[in-house]
Amino acid sequence: MSEPYILYGSECSYFTAKVRAYLRAKQEPYVERVNADPGYRQRARVAVGYDVIPIVETPDGMIIQDSVEIIDHLEPLFPKRPTYPQTAVLGWMARFLACYASHFLIRAGLHYRWSFPDENLSFIEHEFGRTICPRGPKEVQIAFGKKIAKRPLGAYRIIGLTPETIPGVEASCEALMVRLDLHFEQHPYLLGGQPTLADYAFMAPFYGHFARDPYPSSLMKRIAPNLFRWTERMMYPGPSPEFHDYPAPLFPDTELPETLTNIMTQAGGEFAGELGQTITAFETWLRDHPEIDAGVQLPTVGGGGSLGSHEISLHGTKLNVPTRLNMIWEHQKSKAFYDNLASGERQRLDIFLREIGAFTLMQQPINRPLVRKNYGFVVSNG
Ligand SMILES: N[C@@H](CCC(=O)N[C@@H](CS)C(=O)NCC(=O)O)C(=O)O
């Protein structure tokens, strides 16, 4: 029997939750290991060149980082229950929601983890410590956990969490939880009867952080119990008692439930503008740096691949944030999908995009698309 796939990650990690949900839904054999594992320290981390999770090591020794690349590598090998819907509206939606979960909801993800130390901190320190010494002793875990827990606070500035924006971040996330709750009361997954990319990506905030960390877990159970239940369904795929007789296919593009359009209206309304501003900022940066040739590694900083900074409007506040290339790169997936649609299909999708406030964004060109290379980014010539 061949070796299984190895997922290096942590139960409390945002992006590991996305890849784990994918692997579990596919019901393919894999094992999960933490950072303490020799495979992580001697092979995975060495190949990538910096500390990051999730990483997948394939049975033939390939090391893949970035949840998007991992899923895209595995999908042709595990084609059952396709991750990417085929139809115009659902296909676009899955890609857009994945980008929204990774790059917009991360703000709420960090806030609900780090802004409530009385409720969360000892749990988080313990969770972090467990990735370094999985079986204790507890004091050593906590000591390591404290060290690791110091780092993410810097990320506040990176993604724009400030006293001015935090009330908006909370109001938006709670509204989304309620919308998701109404949806999952009637439907097992975001886009219908089986999980897609959108569900995997939503597991990053809603399982990796919110279902487990004490403060948001209790909030979610209180205001959105059906959303909490969906995280359990995602973790234990197979027939669920509530939805065992739910018809399996995804929603037809022409019959989207109102619960889903309500979710899309929120996601489009609050994320399309920021995405557009980020693309514009990067194009300006490129114009200011004519020395950057196609194919040359971009001088990004941090795990999110940031470069330069720009102003965004977030929940009514204007603030400066680093320009995150990861966000643009992931958005390129929905842009390429959109651009490649036959014109009739695109017109059908355009009606929906206008409804949810994302039409203008989808017309914005990406003149020099980003390409991932050597676990970083290079820019192409278009
Ligand atoms: N875009 C990457 C992001 C990966 C990422 O940011 N991982 C976090 C944990 S969820 C991390 O490892 N951060 C570095 C650190 O904590 O040292 C992906 O989708 O895999």
The ligand as an ORCA input file, in Angstrom:
! r2SCAN-3c Opt
* xyz 0 1
  N      -2.508     31.633      2.109
  C      -2.008     30.596      2.968
  C      -1.957     31.092      4.379
  C      -1.382     30.148      5.398
  C      -1.312     30.821      6.746
  O      -1.422     32.050      6.873
  N      -1.123     30.021      7.792
  C      -0.999     30.527      9.149
  C      -1.739     29.634     10.126
  S      -3.437     29.457      9.731
  C       0.473     30.457      9.518
  O       1.070     29.414      9.417
  N       1.075     31.591      9.902
  C       2.489     31.628     10.208
  C       2.805     31.535     11.650
  O       1.878     31.406     12.455
  O       3.992     31.525     11.978
  C      -2.889     29.351      2.800
  O      -4.010     29.475      2.297
  O      -2.399     28.267      3.094
*
